[in-house]
Amino acid sequence: KKLNLHFLVDEYSVDSRDFFAGNITAPDSFTRTRFSTYASQLSYQHLFNDNFKIDTGFDFSHQTPWQRTAINSGAADTLQEKVSVDSYKFDIKGTYSRDSGNYLVLGNSFQFQDYTHHKSSFIGDIPIFANYSLYAEAVYKTPWVNILGGLRFDWYSEYKANISPRLALTKKLGDFHYKILYSQAFHAPTGGNYQLNAEYNQTNSINKTVDQLVPEKTYSYEIEMGYQFQRNLGLTANFFYNQIDNFFVYTADKNLDDFYVNSDRLSTWGAEATL
């Protein structure tokens, strides 16, 4: 009925005698890299009437996205590296809609991720990454414009508060249409980013210290206009500007010890037209 349960198992492994980059090993020695995912999702929807409904959900996944083992003939297998993460998410939202196409969505979610890194060179614990989100979205239609507005508030245990708004003005008027779009987005670092920088500070040989990453933030602007001259002939013009602040960069020092840094700013702008 209105209760849904999904379960996913994905197992993938690959054997390599050069570990993707190095020298070829003897035929009976190789590196086995394994990726596995076990995921489940439970959701339930309750309809109060034709206009109002409540959706609830719980997601869980256990992933081993990077596990490599040295296989040696005549010797015991050696675990070189293993990363695992358990992710939990609880979500509930309410939706109110009208026959006219106007609607309002209010929701919130709580999620946390527990990372484990099994590697002899890393000493310490990776914190549990917790996040609470509160979000709203609404559409209001008029004869001249359809207005879509959204606002999302996130509180991260490691990175504190972030607010991400978005706004869209769209409409099709006869053979003419237009879109005016603005949005912000937010990308928090993961436990893998955190672990690599912490490990680098412990093990690098040049006594260098790198900071932990701060979140990326993106800003997007877009304007589009189009006209349908005939059934098989139309013209569309689009102008856009995208900006990313503090974007993540993977790099290494002179000894090829690797870590992550935040770069300053990356932006892209342009225009395109299609006939």
C-alpha positions as semicolon CSV with decimal commas, in nm:
position;residue;x (nm);y (nm);z (nm)
1;K;0,000;0,000;0,000
2;K;0,167;0,324;0,111
3;L;0,459;0,154;0,287
4;N;0,772;0,103;0,077
5;L;1,087;-0,092;0,158
6;H;1,391;-0,102;-0,068
7;F;1,708;-0,301;-0,013
8;L;2,021;-0,286;-0,227
9;V;2,336;-0,498;-0,228
10;D;2,624;-0,404;-0,456
11;E;2,953;-0,594;-0,449
12;Y;3,241;-0,509;-0,679
13;S;3,606;-0,611;-0,670
14;V;3,899;-0,581;-0,908
15;D;4,241;-0,750;-0,903
16;S;4,543;-0,557;-1,025
17;R;4,906;-0,661;-1,064
18;D;5,024;-0,301;-1,097
19;F;4,779;-0,137;-0,849
20;F;4,669;0,091;-1,136
21;A;5,001;0,279;-1,152
22;G;5,311;0,088;-1,035
23;N;5,529;-0,191;-1,166
24;I;5,386;-0,529;-1,264
25;T;5,416;-0,784;-0,983
26;A;5,478;-1,157;-1,009
27;P;5,184;-1,356;-1,152
28;D;5,088;-1,498;-0,812
29;S;5,091;-1,162;-0,630
30;F;4,842;-0,882;-0,680
31;T;4,630;-0,619;-0,507
32;R;4,258;-0,684;-0,462
33;T;4,043;-0,371;-0,433
34;R;3,688;-0,416;-0,309
35;F;3,389;-0,180;-0,309
36;S;3,066;-0,280;-0,136
37;T;2,733;-0,116;-0,053
38;Y;2,446;-0,241;0,159
39;A;2,160;0,009;0,161
40;S;1,799;0,015;0,274
41;Q;1,517;0,267;0,261
42;L;1,187;0,261;0,446
43;S;0,922;0,519;0,357
44;Y;0,557;0,576;0,435
45;Q;0,305;0,824;0,294
46;H;-0,021;0,921;0,461
47;L;-0,290;1,109;0,264
48;F;-0,515;1,321;0,484
49;N;-0,718;1,437;0,182
50;D;-0,667;1,523;-0,186
51;N;-0,464;1,832;-0,095
52;F;-0,250;1,737;0,205
53;K;-0,008;1,449;0,267
54;I;0,276;1,356;0,501
55;D;0,586;1,163;0,388
56;T;0,825;0,998;0,632
57;G;1,141;0,804;0,564
58;F;1,441;0,629;0,714
59;D;1,756;0,549;0,516
60;F;2,051;0,336;0,624
61;S;2,361;0,233;0,434
62;H;2,685;0,056;0,516
63;Q;2,956;0,111;0,258
64;T;3,314;0,000;0,217
65;P;3,413;0,230;-0,067
66;W;3,786;0,153;-0,063
67;Q;3,933;-0,171;0,071
68;R;4,259;-0,305;-0,070
69;T;4,438;-0,624;0,024
70;A;4,776;-0,757;-0,086
71;I;4,746;-1,116;-0,206
72;N;5,080;-1,299;-0,184
73;S;5,140;-1,656;-0,290
74;G;5,243;-1,873;0,003
75;A;5,185;-1,595;0,258
76;A;4,893;-1,453;0,450
77;D;4,687;-1,182;0,285
78;T;4,774;-0,830;0,408
79;L;4,506;-0,563;0,459
80;Q;4,658;-0,238;0,330
81;E;4,368;0,000;0,368
82;K;3,999;-0,014;0,451
83;V;3,747;0,267;0,471
84;S;3,391;0,210;0,590
85;V;3,101;0,445;0,660
86;D;2,762;0,395;0,820
87;S;2,501;0,654;0,721
88;Y;2,162;0,711;0,887
89;K;1,893;0,959;0,781
90;F;1,546;1,036;0,921
91;D;1,311;1,259;0,721
92;I;0,956;1,390;0,749
93;K;0,781;1,644;0,528
94;G;0,431;1,775;0,464
95;T;0,295;1,883;0,126
96;Y;-0,011;2,100;0,064
97;S;-0,118;2,140;-0,300
98;R;-0,407;2,297;-0,486
99;D;-0,569;2,199;-0,815
100;S;-0,434;2,524;-0,961
101;G;-0,078;2,391;-0,927
102;N;0,018;2,601;-0,625
103;Y;0,181;2,405;-0,345
104;L;0,379;2,434;-0,022
105;V;0,630;2,184;0,118
106;L;0,772;2,194;0,473
107;G;1,015;1,933;0,597
108;N;1,311;1,851;0,813
109;S;1,566;1,574;0,838
110;F;1,842;1,451;1,065
111;Q;2,135;1,247;0,946
112;F;2,470;1,133;1,073
113;Q;2,762;0,945;0,924
114;D;3,013;0,733;1,114
115;Y;3,347;0,689;0,932
116;T;3,607;0,427;1,016
117;H;3,952;0,420;0,857
118;H;4,165;0,111;0,916
119;K;4,519;0,217;0,835
120;S;4,830;0,171;1,046
121;S;4,974;0,514;0,957
122;F;4,672;0,705;1,091
123;I;4,634;0,760;1,465
124;G;4,314;0,908;1,603
125;D;3,940;0,909;1,552
126;I;3,729;1,068;1,282
127;P;3,436;1,257;1,438
128;I;3,079;1,155;1,367
129;F;2,938;1,397;1,110
130;A;2,585;1,500;1,212
131;N;2,353;1,731;1,017
132;Y;2,007;1,875;1,087
133;S;1,816;2,027;0,795
134;L;1,499;2,236;0,781
135;Y;1,362;2,321;0,438
136;A;1,064;2,481;0,266
137;E;0,952;2,520;-0,094
138;A;0,648;2,687;-0,250
139;V;0,505;2,758;-0,594
140;Y;0,257;3,035;-0,668
141;K;0,118;3,080;-1,020
142;T;-0,013;3,404;-1,172
143;P;-0,116;3,488;-1,531
144;W;0,226;3,645;-1,598
145;V;0,471;3,449;-1,386
146;N;0,512;3,125;-1,194
147;I;0,709;3,192;-0,875
148;L;0,906;2,912;-0,710
149;G;1,087;2,987;-0,387
150;G;1,291;2,759;-0,165
151;L;1,494;2,794;0,153
152;R;1,710;2,533;0,325
153;F;1,879;2,564;0,664
154;D;2,155;2,319;0,760
155;W;2,337;2,279;1,089
156;Y;2,651;2,063;1,070
157;S;2,827;1,939;1,381
158;E;3,166;2,020;1,227
159;Y;3,078;2,320;1,007
160;K;2,791;2,498;1,187
161;A;2,510;2,682;1,006
162;N;2,439;2,735;0,638
163;I;2,139;2,890;0,460
164;S;2,070;2,807;0,093
165;P;1,796;3,005;-0,085
166;R;1,670;2,960;-0,439
167;L;1,426;3,149;-0,658
168;A;1,278;3,077;-1,001
169;L;1,051;3,294;-1,216
170;T;0,916;3,108;-1,519
171;K;0,629;3,135;-1,763
172;K;0,511;3,029;-2,107
173;L;0,308;3,303;-2,277
174;G;0,178;3,177;-2,608
175;D;0,483;3,093;-2,821
176;F;0,722;3,282;-2,589
177;H;0,877;3,152;-2,267
178;Y;1,127;3,282;-2,013
179;K;1,315;3,161;-1,705
180;I;1,502;3,360;-1,440
181;L;1,683;3,136;-1,191
182;Y;1,897;3,195;-0,882
183;S;2,021;2,936;-0,634
184;Q;2,280;2,872;-0,367
185;A;2,420;2,535;-0,268
186;F;2,643;2,393;0,003
187;H;2,892;2,104;-0,002
188;A;3,037;1,986;0,327
189;P;3,364;1,789;0,348
190;T;3,342;1,417;0,421
191;G;3,515;1,193;0,670
192;G;3,759;1,091;0,397
193;N;3,864;1,455;0,348
194;Y;3,900;1,494;0,723
195;Q;4,104;1,177;0,769
196;L;4,354;1,248;0,491
197;N;4,442;1,592;0,629
198;A;4,467;1,459;0,985
199;E;4,692;1,175;0,865
200;Y;4,909;1,417;0,667
201;N;4,969;1,632;0,975
202;Q;5,082;1,321;1,163
203;T;5,307;1,162;0,902
204;N;5,451;1,419;0,656
205;S;5,827;1,455;0,664
206;I;5,854;1,833;0,608
207;N;5,683;1,934;0,935
208;K;5,397;2,102;0,752
209;T;5,050;2,147;0,901
210;V;4,738;2,181;0,684
211;D;4,399;2,303;0,802
212;Q;4,082;2,101;0,780
213;L;3,856;2,196;0,490
214;V;3,571;2,442;0,517
215;P;3,253;2,385;0,309
216;E;3,220;2,484;-0,054
217;K;2,948;2,732;-0,147
218;T;2,806;2,781;-0,494
219;Y;2,602;3,061;-0,650
220;S;2,418;3,017;-0,979
221;Y;2,239;3,272;-1,197
222;E;2,060;3,196;-1,523
223;I;1,830;3,376;-1,766
224;E;1,665;3,201;-2,060
225;M;1,428;3,327;-2,329
226;G;1,277;3,139;-2,619
227;Y;1,027;3,171;-2,901
228;Q;0,856;2,903;-3,112
229;F;0,820;3,050;-3,463
230;Q;0,669;2,739;-3,617
231;R;0,600;2,382;-3,511
232;N;0,947;2,277;-3,632
233;L;1,140;2,604;-3,575
234;G;1,230;2,756;-3,239
235;L;1,497;2,986;-3,094
236;T;1,630;2,975;-2,737
237;A;1,894;3,202;-2,579
238;N;2,054;3,138;-2,241
239;F;2,289;3,344;-2,020
240;F;2,451;3,197;-1,708
241;Y;2,702;3,266;-1,431
242;N;2,822;3,005;-1,178
243;Q;3,058;3,067;-0,887
244;I;3,216;2,827;-0,636
245;D;3,391;2,961;-0,324
246;N;3,640;2,753;-0,122
247;F;3,631;2,462;-0,366
248;F;3,819;2,146;-0,271
249;V;4,156;2,072;-0,432
250;Y;4,347;1,745;-0,395
251;T;4,721;1,812;-0,394
252;A;5,057;1,688;-0,266
253;D;5,385;1,825;-0,131
254;K;5,731;1,776;-0,281
255;N;5,750;1,425;-0,133
256;L;5,414;1,333;-0,292
257;D;5,240;1,313;0,046
258;D;4,880;1,408;-0,034
259;F;4,617;1,626;0,134
260;Y;4,323;1,858;0,056
261;V;4,306;2,239;0,057
262;N;4,037;2,499;-0,009
263;S;4,109;2,706;-0,315
264;D;3,983;3,061;-0,343
265;R;3,718;3,097;-0,613
266;L;3,617;2,942;-0,944
267;S;3,363;3,104;-1,173
268;T;3,218;3,030;-1,515
269;W;3,002;3,257;-1,727
270;G;2,873;3,232;-2,078
271;A;2,591;3,249;-2,326
272;E;2,446;3,005;-2,573
273;A;2,177;3,012;-2,835
274;T;1,999;2,723;-3,006
275;L;1,798;2,744;-3,327
